Amino acid sequence: MDSDTEKKIDLLLASEIHDPFQILGFHVISTKPPKAVIRAFQPHAETIRILTDGESHEMYKMRKEGLFEIEVAVAVPFDYQFEAGFYNGASHTYKDPYSILPLMSDDDRFLFNQGKNYEIYNHLGAHRITVDGVDGVVFRTWAPGCIRVSIIGDFNAWDGRVHQMRVLDRSGIWELFIPGIDCGEVYKYEIKTSDKRIIEKSDPFQFMAEVRPRTASIVHGIDSYHWQDQVWLEKRRAENIYERPISIYEVHPGSWQRDPADTSRFLTYRELADTLVPYVKNMGFTHIELMPVMEHPLDESWGYQCTGYFAATSRYGTPEDLMFLIDRCHQNDIGVILDWVPSHFPADGHGLENYDGTALYEHQDPRQGDHPEWGTKIFNYGRDEIRGFLIANALFWLEKFHADGLRADAVASMLYLDYGRKNGEWLPNRYGSKENIEAIEFIRELNRVVYQRNPDIMMIAEESTSFFGVSRPTDSGGLGFGYKWNMGWMNDMLHYFSRDPLYRKYHHNSLTFSLLYAFTENFILPLSHDEVVHGKRSLLSKMPGDKWQQFANLRLLYTLMWTHPGKKLLFMGGEFGQISEWFCKVSLDWHLIGIDELHQNLQGFVRALNLFYRDNPSLFEIDFSDAGFAWMDFKDVDNSIIAFARFGKDRADHSVCLLNFTPNVIHDYKLGVPEQVEYREVFNSDAGEFGGSNVVNPDSKMVFAEPFGNADQHIMVSVPPLAGIIFKPVRKKKNG
């Protein structure tokens, strides 16, 4: 044995070899005469026998650490197995993992390193395959900065010496096929860092993980589910989503409801399919937005600190169970949006942080790689493999799980290098300014790729600044998202509604300001989970006045929201007037509906509002152009009243909306209208069935050819207290 081979054996036994295949497996010594050596490393074995063609030969234990070898009189690889005998008397027969040639193609490795392998999840991670007629699992992970990577699990007593992987050329990808193991196996990667520390990591490309607090990965496939949502997908492809009604019900799966018999138990994905889906359908929402269902270790992070980007959290079931839930939504004409977190990841030891002992997924410099407010790590968007990882992840949820959209969390934190930092705590870009150029380029690439492959989905940004063109095309300088949350509208409205109506006239501009920029982006109006936690109180509790006025104010807020340009989002519990702040560890207060008629009435109101919205194209067809909106009157400061018209493609079928933000009732109030025809009231948030005082306009209103406000004619109406009313023109049917 030459000295080079001896050195490699020493590295193998020390678990510090990049390519254990150089020692283990079949190696030709000479061709004339034909001779080869076969080696196996099994630290737990007392003996190993080689089995072939019905013959059995004992291998020589050449090193006490567990290295065995045997010489054979052949020079061509042949089929064989090992039979290991252990000190406890047990035995195990298996195919040699080190007899398998590299399985990942050069092209796939090249594309990954270029950040262009958008289906890399089909290659990295753990995949059950068949090689040379033998079933097993091929493991791959990317860890270019370490000395050695091993797979550990129950199948090798969690011993990192047993299944040492090989690195594939200069790609930084480590690979090993282990015959004889199957789905359901629990595993991790054991990594020896460049400074010879041993760390254990869960698989960044795992499809399933153990339920927290356990952190290991589970071998699991994702291609066995049989989808039944073809009708929905065809409909989605055929429609222009921007011209459709979008009313989103935001849900935290772990606290929408709990098991009534055991309130500590989450409902599963499949139980939610049987409860949540019919509820949302009955309530008239068009979409469900699920707060992150990617694997995460801490319940209180609500899923926004993710450790398993390709794994549906096991809290609620398997990946197939989540697919079942999404499929059931689609079969009931409900779209599904998933919250997605490309902005940061937690510093948990089993996760992505210092994955191979180096700052692999994050920046090494804490001024770029550490998030000071959240104690998390920031992705290195300048690295090709990281951009590819995130783009592939977005496509994974859209294409494998049939999600209809992704809502990207905390986009503002990605755009600015000084986000959450004080002077001296951040590094400027190459131009000396604060914009994160690498993140901006990544976002544009993300949206270009996603929309090229899936033009009928929704990419939504939670972005809280005035950054230009968040929902504008990339070829015109925008970021390329389809939609942006309107955080300005949300903040203005909640501040305004929290004020006593007596003083609202001094803040009238809060009602009108959003229309100055309403058409600069494709906005979604959000009343999300962030507004009902951390001492902010529930939506109902934010409202001033006595109990009746609180409910009236909330109905008024929703009426304004549903008639204002932009798509809609409401967090769970808001539809029935949750009183307490949302807490992720308990169910919503559903009992309120049964003990208080006002809560039940509010729930009925939101349902009626959704159905009215969906039936009236004037409220959704032209959301992102001023062609769909016209002020009728925004100057009645003393009465705190505003009035506007919404138009669809058929401008004749428009809606005129009046909203009164005080508890005063006004009769014979002038309301400007766009046309000189009769109008009738078609919706009133003060209706008795909704818990209101029932100040309604039962009869059609004749028009007066006298200008009022911004209109050339007007009608006279009764204005209910703390309420919104909607009128539509009365068209005389022409005789046939």
SEFITOR-678858 format. One record per residue (C-alpha): residue in three letters; x, y, z. Coordinates in steps of 0.2 Angstrom, whole numbers, padded with zeros to 4 digits, always signed. Layout:
SEFITOR-678858
ALAXYZ...
***
This chain:
SEFITOR-678858
MET+0000+0000+0000ASP+0008+0017-0005SER+0009+0031+0007ASP-0004+0042-0002THR-0017+0028+0001GLU-0011+0027+0019LYS-0014+0046+0021LYS-0031+0045+0014ILE-0035+0030+0025ASP-0030+0041+0040LEU-0041+0055+0034LEU-0055+0043+0032LEU-0053+0036+0050ALA-0052+0054+0056SER-0068+0058+0047GLU-0059+0072+0037ILE-0059+0066+0019HIS-0068+0075+0005ASP-0070+0059-0005PRO-0071+0043+0005PHE-0074+0034-0012GLN-0055+0035-0015ILE-0053+0022-0001LEU-0070+0013+0001GLY-0078+0002-0012PHE-0070-0007-0027HIS-0053-0002-0033VAL-0043-0010-0046ILE-0025-0015-0041SER-0019-0022-0058THR-0027-0029-0074LYS-0013-0042-0078PRO-0016-0052-0067PRO-0033-0045-0063LYS-0034-0040-0045ALA-0044-0027-0035VAL-0047-0023-0017ILE-0064-0019-0009ARG-0064-0009+0007ALA-0078-0006+0020PHE-0078+0006+0035GLN-0090+0000+0049PRO-0084+0006+0066HIS-0098-0004+0075ALA-0094-0021+0066GLU-0084-0035+0073THR-0084-0044+0056ILE-0089-0041+0038ARG-0092-0054+0025ILE-0093-0050+0007LEU-0107-0060-0002THR-0108-0063-0021ASP-0115-0077-0032GLY-0119-0087-0017GLU-0102-0086-0010SER-0097-0078+0007HIS-0079-0073+0011GLU-0074-0064+0027MET-0065-0048+0025TYR-0049-0043+0034LYS-0050-0030+0048MET-0035-0020+0043ARG-0038-0006+0056LYS-0045-0008+0073GLU-0056+0007+0070GLY-0067-0004+0059LEU-0059-0003+0041PHE-0061-0020+0032GLU-0054-0025+0015ILE-0053-0040+0004GLU-0043-0044-0012VAL-0052-0051-0027ALA-0046-0059-0043VAL-0056-0047-0054ALA-0052-0031-0062VAL-0070-0026-0067PRO-0083-0020-0054PHE-0096-0034-0050ASP-0112-0035-0039TYR-0109-0039-0021GLN-0116-0036-0004PHE-0109-0034+0014GLU-0115-0044+0029ALA-0109-0035+0045GLY-0109-0044+0061PHE-0110-0033+0077TYR-0103-0036+0094ASN-0121-0038+0101GLY-0123-0053+0090ALA-0134-0044+0077SER-0131-0044+0059HIS-0135-0033+0044THR-0134-0036+0025TYR-0133-0021+0014LYS-0127-0015-0003ASP-0111-0005-0003PRO-0115+0013-0003TYR-0097+0016-0010SER-0100+0006-0025ILE-0111+0019-0033LEU-0105+0031-0046PRO-0110+0050-0044LEU-0128+0052-0048MET-0130+0071-0050SER-0127+0077-0067ASP-0113+0090-0071ASP-0127+0101-0079ASP-0138+0102-0063ARG-0122+0106-0053PHE-0117+0119-0064LEU-0134+0127-0065PHE-0135+0127-0046ASN-0119+0136-0044GLN-0125+0149-0057GLY-0141+0151-0046LYS-0151+0145-0061ASN-0157+0128-0056TYR-0175+0132-0052GLU-0180+0114-0048ILE-0164+0111-0037TYR-0176+0104-0023ASN-0177+0088-0035HIS-0159+0086-0032LEU-0153+0092-0016GLY-0160+0085+0000ALA-0166+0067+0002HIS-0174+0057-0012ARG-0180+0039-0013ILE-0173+0032-0029THR-0168+0015-0037VAL-0150+0013-0042ASP-0145-0003-0051GLY-0161-0012-0046VAL-0158-0007-0027ASP-0170+0005-0018GLY-0163+0018-0007VAL-0161+0036-0003VAL-0149+0048-0011PHE-0144+0062+0000ARG-0136+0079-0006THR-0132+0095+0003TRP-0122+0110-0001ALA-0108+0114+0011PRO-0092+0121+0002GLY-0083+0127+0017CYS-0081+0112+0028ILE-0069+0097+0029ARG-0082+0083+0029VAL-0101+0079+0028SER-0109+0063+0035ILE-0127+0057+0035ILE-0133+0052+0053GLY-0149+0043+0059ASP-0156+0028+0067PHE-0149+0018+0052ASN-0131+0021+0058ALA-0133+0024+0077TRP-0131+0043+0073ASP-0112+0040+0070GLY-0105+0052+0058ARG-0091+0040+0054VAL-0102+0027+0045HIS-0109+0036+0030GLN-0097+0049+0025MET-0102+0059+0009ARG-0091+0064-0006VAL-0090+0081-0013LEU-0094+0083-0031ASP-0080+0092-0039ARG-0079+0110-0035SER-0098+0112-0034GLY-0098+0111-0015ILE-0112+0098-0016TRP-0110+0082-0006GLU-0118+0066-0011LEU-0121+0049-0005PHE-0134+0035-0010ILE-0138+0024+0005PRO-0146+0008-0001GLY-0160-0001+0009ILE-0167+0014+0018ASP-0185+0021+0014CYS-0196+0036+0017GLY-0199+0039+0036GLU-0181+0038+0041VAL-0175+0052+0052TYR-0159+0060+0048LYS-0147+0075+0050TYR-0131+0080+0042GLU-0115+0079+0053ILE-0103+0092+0047LYS-0085+0094+0052THR-0080+0112+0050SER-0064+0119+0044ASP-0058+0122+0062LYS-0063+0104+0066ARG-0079+0107+0076ILE-0093+0095+0074ILE-0110+0102+0071GLU-0127+0094+0067LYS-0139+0102+0054SER-0156+0098+0048ASP-0158+0097+0029PRO-0161+0114+0021PHE-0170+0104+0007GLN-0180+0093+0019PHE-0198+0090+0013MET-0203+0085+0031ALA-0196+0087+0049GLU-0200+0081+0066VAL-0212+0090+0076ARG-0204+0103+0087PRO-0195+0103+0099ARG-0186+0089+0089THR-0176+0096+0075ALA-0171+0081+0063SER-0177+0079+0045ILE-0188+0065+0039VAL-0186+0056+0022HIS-0202+0060+0013GLY-0208+0062-0005ILE-0220+0075-0012ASP-0225+0067-0028SER-0238+0055-0023TYR-0253+0066-0020HIS-0266+0066-0034TRP-0273+0083-0037GLN-0291+0086-0041ASP-0291+0105-0044GLN-0289+0105-0063VAL-0305+0116-0065TRP-0299+0129-0053LEU-0282+0130-0062GLU-0290+0131-0079LYS-0301+0145-0072ARG-0286+0154-0065ARG-0277+0153-0081ALA-0292+0161-0091GLU-0295+0175-0079ASN-0287+0192-0077ILE-0284+0192-0058TYR-0282+0210-0057GLU-0300+0213-0063ARG-0307+0200-0051PRO-0314+0202-0034ILE-0301+0198-0021SER-0306+0197-0002ILE-0293+0188+0008TYR-0296+0179+0025GLU-0279+0179+0034VAL-0277+0163+0045HIS-0265+0156+0057PRO-0269+0138+0056GLY-0264+0134+0074SER-0276+0146+0082TRP-0291+0148+0071GLN-0299+0134+0080ARG-0292+0121+0092ASP-0298+0104+0096PRO-0313+0107+0107ALA-0310+0091+0117ASP-0291+0096+0119THR-0288+0114+0117SER-0269+0111+0117ARG-0270+0101+0101PHE-0269+0110+0084LEU-0282+0105+0071THR-0273+0096+0057TYR-0273+0102+0039ARG-0286+0089+0034GLU-0297+0094+0049LEU-0295+0112+0043ALA-0301+0106+0026ASP-0317+0100+0034THR-0320+0116+0045LEU-0310+0131+0038VAL-0314+0129+0020PRO-0333+0128+0022TYR-0333+0143+0034VAL-0323+0154+0022LYS-0334+0149+0007ASN-0350+0153+0017MET-0342+0169+0022GLY-0339+0174+0004PHE-0320+0177+0005THR-0312+0173-0012HIS-0295+0168-0004ILE-0287+0161+0011GLU-0270+0168+0016LEU-0260+0155+0027MET-0247+0163+0039PRO-0231+0153+0036VAL-0234+0134+0035MET-0215+0131+0032GLU-0206+0122+0046HIS-0201+0133+0061PRO-0196+0129+0078LEU-0205+0142+0089ASP-0224+0144+0089GLU-0222+0162+0095SER-0213+0166+0079TRP-0230+0162+0070GLY-0219+0154+0056TYR-0210+0169+0051GLN-0193+0162+0058CYS-0192+0147+0046THR-0179+0133+0047GLY-0187+0121+0034TYR-0190+0131+0018PHE-0196+0116+0008ALA-0205+0107+0022ALA-0223+0110+0027THR-0223+0111+0046SER-0227+0094+0054ARG-0237+0103+0068TYR-0253+0100+0057GLY-0248+0085+0047THR-0239+0079+0032PRO-0235+0088+0015GLU-0249+0078+0007ASP-0261+0084+0021LEU-0257+0102+0016MET-0259+0098-0002PHE-0276+0091+0003LEU-0281+0107+0011ILE-0276+0117-0004ASP-0285+0105-0016ARG-0301+0106-0005CYS-0300+0125-0006HIS-0298+0125-0025GLN-0313+0113-0027ASN-0323+0126-0017ASP-0318+0140-0028ILE-0306+0147-0015GLY-0288+0153-0019VAL-0274+0150-0007ILE-0260+0163-0003LEU-0245+0157+0007ASP-0235+0169+0018TRP-0216+0167+0013VAL-0201+0174+0021PRO-0186+0177+0010SER-0180+0191+0021HIS-0172+0183+0035PHE-0170+0166+0045PRO-0167+0162+0063ALA-0151+0158+0072ASP-0156+0141+0078GLY-0141+0129+0079HIS-0149+0116+0068GLY-0154+0128+0054LEU-0146+0138+0040GLU-0135+0149+0052ASN-0116+0145+0049TYR-0122+0129+0040ASP-0105+0122+0035GLY-0096+0132+0049THR-0095+0147+0038ALA-0108+0161+0034LEU-0115+0151+0019TYR-0132+0157+0018GLU-0130+0174+0027HIS-0117+0188+0026GLN-0102+0185+0037ASP-0101+0204+0042PRO-0114+0206+0056ARG-0117+0224+0049GLN-0125+0215+0034GLY-0129+0198+0040ASP-0137+0201+0057HIS-0155+0208+0059PRO-0154+0219+0075GLU-0172+0220+0078TRP-0177+0201+0076GLY-0161+0193+0081THR-0161+0183+0065LYS-0149+0181+0050ILE-0151+0190+0033PHE-0148+0181+0017ASN-0133+0185+0006TYR-0142+0190-0010GLY-0126+0193-0019ARG-0122+0174-0019ASP-0129+0165-0034GLU-0133+0149-0025ILE-0143+0159-0012ARG-0153+0168-0025GLY-0156+0151-0034PHE-0161+0143-0017LEU-0175+0156-0014ILE-0181+0157-0031ALA-0183+0138-0032ASN-0192+0139-0015ALA-0205+0151-0022LEU-0208+0140-0037PHE-0209+0125-0026TRP-0224+0131-0016LEU-0232+0138-0032GLU-0229+0123-0043LYS-0228+0108-0031PHE-0242+0114-0019HIS-0252+0123-0031ALA-0252+0139-0021ASP-0261+0154-0030GLY-0249+0167-0023LEU-0235+0171-0011ARG-0235+0186+0001ALA-0217+0190+0004ASP-0214+0196+0022ALA-0204+0211+0027VAL-0199+0217+0010ALA-0194+0234+0017SER-0180+0225+0027MET-0173+0218+0011LEU-0172+0234+0002TYR-0162+0245+0014LEU-0145+0242+0021ASP-0149+0253+0036TYR-0166+0245+0041GLY-0167+0244+0060ARG-0149+0250+0062LYS-0141+0265+0069ASN-0127+0276+0061GLY-0111+0266+0061GLU-0121+0249+0061TRP-0122+0247+0043LEU-0112+0247+0027PRO-0117+0258+0012ASN-0118+0251-0006ARG-0105+0254-0019TYR-0113+0270-0023GLY-0112+0276-0004SER-0131+0275-0002LYS-0142+0264+0009GLU-0152+0254-0005ASN-0147+0235-0005ILE-0143+0233-0023GLU-0140+0214-0022ALA-0157+0212-0014ILE-0166+0223-0026GLU-0158+0213-0041PHE-0163+0197-0032ILE-0181+0203-0030ARG-0182+0208-0049GLU-0175+0191-0054LEU-0187+0182-0043ASN-0202+0190-0050ARG-0197+0189-0068VAL-0194+0170-0066VAL-0210+0167-0056TYR-0221+0176-0068GLN-0213+0169-0083ARG-0217+0151-0077ASN-0233+0155-0068PRO-0241+0171-0076ASP-0258+0168-0067ILE-0252+0168-0049MET-0250+0183-0036MET-0234+0189-0030ILE-0237+0201-0015ALA-0225+0212-0006GLU-0227+0217+0012GLU-0218+0234+0010SER-0220+0248+0021THR-0210+0262+0013SER-0212+0273-0002PHE-0200+0263-0013PHE-0203+0266-0031GLY-0213+0253-0041VAL-0215+0239-0030SER-0229+0232-0040ARG-0223+0239-0057PRO-0214+0228-0070THR-0196+0225-0069ASP-0193+0231-0087SER-0199+0248-0082GLY-0189+0249-0066GLY-0201+0241-0054LEU-0198+0227-0042GLY-0210+0216-0052PHE-0222+0211-0038GLY-0241+0209-0043TYR-0247+0218-0028LYS-0241+0228-0013TRP-0249+0230+0004ASN-0255+0247+0007MET-0248+0250+0024GLY-0251+0269+0023TRP-0270+0267+0021MET-0270+0254+0036ASN-0261+0266+0047ASP-0271+0281+0043MET-0288+0272+0045LEU-0284+0264+0062HIS-0277+0280+0069TYR-0293+0289+0062PHE-0305+0277+0068SER-0297+0276+0086ARG-0302+0295+0088ASP-0318+0300+0096PRO-0330+0305+0082LEU-0331+0323+0090TYR-0313+0326+0085ARG-0313+0317+0068LYS-0317+0333+0058TYR-0299+0339+0063HIS-0292+0324+0054HIS-0302+0323+0039ASN-0287+0322+0028SER-0283+0305+0034LEU-0299+0299+0025THR-0294+0307+0009PHE-0275+0306+0008SER-0274+0288+0002LEU-0283+0293-0014LEU-0268+0304-0019TYR-0257+0288-0021ALA-0270+0274-0023PHE-0266+0271-0041THR-0247+0272-0040GLU-0246+0253-0035ASN-0258+0238-0036PHE-0263+0239-0018ILE-0271+0227-0006LEU-0279+0235+0009PRO-0273+0225+0024LEU-0280+0223+0042SER-0268+0210+0046HIS-0263+0200+0062ASP-0249+0213+0065GLU-0263+0226+0070VAL-0270+0215+0084VAL-0255+0209+0094HIS-0242+0216+0106GLY-0253+0228+0115LYS-0262+0235+0100ARG-0279+0228+0105SER-0291+0219+0093LEU-0300+0229+0079LEU-0316+0230+0089SER-0307+0236+0105LYS-0299+0250+0095MET-0315+0258+0091PRO-0321+0272+0102GLY-0338+0274+0110ASP-0350+0262+0119LYS-0353+0244+0113TRP-0365+0249+0100GLN-0354+0262+0093GLN-0339+0251+0093PHE-0348+0238+0082ALA-0355+0252+0071ASN-0338+0259+0069LEU-0331+0242+0064ARG-0345+0240+0051LEU-0341+0257+0044LEU-0322+0253+0043TYR-0326+0237+0033THR-0338+0246+0022LEU-0325+0259+0018MET-0312+0246+0015TRP-0323+0236+0004THR-0328+0251-0007HIS-0310+0259-0007PRO-0299+0255-0023GLY-0288+0240-0019LYS-0291+0222-0015LYS-0295+0217+0003LEU-0287+0207+0017LEU-0295+0204+0034PHE-0287+0194+0048MET-0297+0180+0056GLY-0308+0185+0071GLY-0311+0202+0064GLU-0326+0196+0055PHE-0335+0193+0071GLY-0328+0206+0082GLN-0314+0196+0092ILE-0312+0206+0109SER-0296+0200+0115GLU-0279+0202+0106TRP-0274+0187+0095PHE-0263+0175+0104CYS-0256+0161+0094LYS-0257+0148+0107VAL-0276+0148+0109SER-0292+0147+0098LEU-0301+0162+0093ASP-0316+0167+0104TRP-0329+0158+0094HIS-0341+0157+0109LEU-0344+0176+0107ILE-0356+0173+0092GLY-0367+0162+0103ILE-0368+0173+0118ASP-0369+0191+0110GLU-0381+0195+0095LEU-0369+0210+0090HIS-0355+0198+0086GLN-0367+0187+0076ASN-0374+0202+0067LEU-0356+0208+0063GLN-0352+0191+0056GLY-0367+0191+0045PHE-0363+0209+0040VAL-0345+0204+0034ARG-0353+0189+0024ALA-0366+0201+0016LEU-0352+0213+0012ASN-0342+0200+0004LEU-0356+0194-0007PHE-0361+0211-0012TYR-0343+0215-0017ARG-0342+0200-0027ASP-0358+0204-0036ASN-0354+0221-0041PRO-0340+0223-0054SER-0339+0242-0051LEU-0331+0238-0034PHE-0316+0228-0041GLU-0314+0228-0060ILE-0304+0244-0060ASP-0295+0245-0044PHE-0278+0251-0050SER-0283+0266-0061ASP-0291+0282-0057ALA-0304+0278-0071GLY-0312+0267-0058PHE-0315+0281-0045ALA-0322+0298-0044TRP-0325+0309-0029MET-0342+0315-0026ASP-0338+0325-0011PHE-0323+0325+0000LYS-0325+0343+0008ASP-0339+0340+0021VAL-0327+0341+0035ASP-0339+0347+0048ASN-0350+0332+0046SER-0335+0320+0044ILE-0344+0313+0028ILE-0336+0308+0012ALA-0344+0302-0004PHE-0337+0294-0020ALA-0342+0283-0035ARG-0334+0267-0041PHE-0334+0262-0059GLY-0332+0246-0068LYS-0329+0243-0086ASP-0347+0246-0089ARG-0348+0264-0082ALA-0366+0264-0082ASP-0367+0250-0068HIS-0358+0261-0055SER-0359+0262-0036VAL-0361+0278-0026CYS-0354+0277-0009LEU-0357+0288+0006LEU-0349+0286+0023ASN-0353+0295+0039PHE-0340+0295+0053THR-0350+0303+0066PRO-0365+0296+0076ASN-0376+0310+0069VAL-0392+0306+0059ILE-0395+0318+0044HIS-0410+0318+0034ASP-0412+0326+0017TYR-0393+0326+0014LYS-0387+0330-0004LEU-0377+0317-0012GLY-0369+0320-0029VAL-0371+0307-0042PRO-0363+0304-0059GLU-0379+0302-0069GLN-0396+0311-0071VAL-0406+0295-0067GLU-0414+0288-0051TYR-0404+0279-0038ARG-0408+0266-0026GLU-0400+0261-0010VAL-0392+0243-0012PHE-0382+0242+0004ASN-0382+0250+0021SER-0371+0245+0036ASP-0384+0252+0048ALA-0397+0240+0043GLY-0406+0232+0058GLU-0401+0214+0052PHE-0383+0220+0055GLY-0386+0227+0072GLY-0388+0244+0066SER-0401+0257+0070ASN-0410+0254+0053VAL-0409+0272+0046VAL-0412+0266+0028ASN-0417+0273+0012PRO-0431+0261+0006ASP-0437+0271-0009SER-0428+0275-0025LYS-0421+0293-0026MET-0426+0305-0039VAL-0411+0315-0046PHE-0410+0334-0045ALA-0401+0343-0060GLU-0392+0354-0048PRO-0373+0352-0045PHE-0367+0347-0028GLY-0349+0343-0023ASN-0340+0336-0038ALA-0356+0330-0047ASP-0367+0339-0059GLN-0383+0332-0051HIS-0388+0325-0034ILE-0400+0315-0024MET-0407+0318-0007VAL-0404+0304+0006SER-0405+0300+0024VAL-0388+0297+0032PRO-0387+0284+0046PRO-0375+0286+0061LEU-0358+0279+0059ALA-0362+0270+0043GLY-0359+0268+0025ILE-0372+0267+0012ILE-0371+0262-0006PHE-0382+0268-0021LYS-0384+0261-0038PRO-0393+0269-0053VAL-0410+0262-0058ARG-0411+0258-0076LYS-0428+0257-0085LYS-0430+0241-0095LYS-0433+0244-0113ASN-0449+0236-0120GLY-0444+0222-0132
***
